[in-house]
């Protein structure tokens, strides 16, 4: 990291979990430079709208709240509102995992299912995100905020979302690899699905939606088979997060 000096603050706006190591981006940053001044910025913020100065709200998180507040002051405008958070783990996981659920929302739309199905997918998707996050030490309240449910809503419903657009094509019957090619940009959920699937197995967390999407994008099951598997699961109590 030859261009990073000790007094620089790193503001990460990327979202994901590294394949293989299953590390979050802050974990990678600290592994490379243990004393790095690290802040993550995340939330429902499609660049197409931010660039037009449409009202947008995000969160910045750091283990050093003075750093988070410093970046808050720098980025804050009358059209770009910034909140602070000390839960780096939760903010990073929310930003990464919501892309998997957005793939599923797109698949649901592509098959031709309605609003009921997408609402169910998003709601049960945030439950999975909470389940893994809490297991890894995140604050469950973070997933009710901008980088959890907020980012999930925008990514699952907007045509700006690369993950949703890719999912729509998969639901319409296009092969996942061809769908990614047609999108023409990185579809983060395709990579995060594999990492999250492996991470859930490693820590013993049940994530049925993530598992079905992982199997679907790897062409081990069809999109309709995935729906049948999810709808046919054993009955549950909704309040049981674990």
Secondary structure, DSSP 8 states (H G I E B T S, - for coil): -TT--TT-EEEE----B-TTT--BHHHHHHHH-TT-EEEEEESS--HHHHTTT--EEEEEE-SSHHHHHHHHHHH--SSEEEEEES-HHHHHHHHHHHHHHHHHHHHHHHHT--HHHHHHHHHHHHHHHHHHHHHTT--GGGGGSIIIIIHHHHHHH-TT-HHHHHHHHHHTT--HHHHHHHH-S--HHHHHHHHHHHHHHHHT---HHHHHHHHHHTTSS-HHHHHHHHHTS----TT---
